Amino acid sequence: MRLYLIICAALLAGCGHRSATVPPDLLTPCPGWLGARPATEGGLMRAAAAERAGRICANGKLAAVAGVLK
């Protein structure tokens, strides 16, 4: 995902008349579930919540990059 963000930012920054600088903190990966495979229903719920939080973080960063590049 991080490589995709870097490539998109580089390609989009080359378009247009003014150059855009994307802050480096927007290019860092968002953490998701890093634990072992969940074995219980509670563990599955924690893993799903962690993945959701990671997706929300990544979508927020994509929106911020889009705002910088506009």
N, C-alpha and C positions, 0 to 999 in steps of 0.2 A: 504494500500500500504506500509506503514511504517513497519508493522509487517512482511509482505512478504520480504522486504529488510533485516530485522534483521535475519529472519530465514534462508534466502539464504546465507547471509554472514557467519552466524554461521556454517551452514552445509559445505559450501565450504572451510571455514578456517580450518576445521578438516581434510580435505583431503590434502595429500602431506606431505613433510618432514619439511618445514619451516612454521612457523605460520605467518599469515597476520593480521595486525591491520587496521581496517577500521576507518577512522576519523569520529568522531561523527557528523560533519556537513553534511556528506553524508547520514546520516540516518534521517534527519529532513524532514518533509513533504513539498512538494511544494504547494504554494497557487494556487488555481484555482478560479472559480467564486464563490464568497461568498455572493453576493447580492440576492435580491428577484427574483422571476421568471420574466423574461423580458416580458414586455407588448407591446413594440414597436419594430419596425425593428431595430432601432438604439441600443436599449437595447440588442436585440438578438445578434447583431454584437459585442458589447462590451463583452457580456458573452462568445461568441465563441472565441474572441481574448484572453480573460483571461484563458479559458480552454486550448487553444492551447499553451499559454505561460507556463502553469502548466505542460502540457505533455512534452514540450521541456525541461523544468527544470528536470523533473523526468527521462527522457531518458538520459540526461547528467549525472545525478547522478548514474544511473545504469551503464553507460559506465565507469565512474570513479571507481566505485566499482569493475567492471570487471578488470580494469587495475591494481588495487591494489592486487586483488586476483591471477593474473597471475604470 
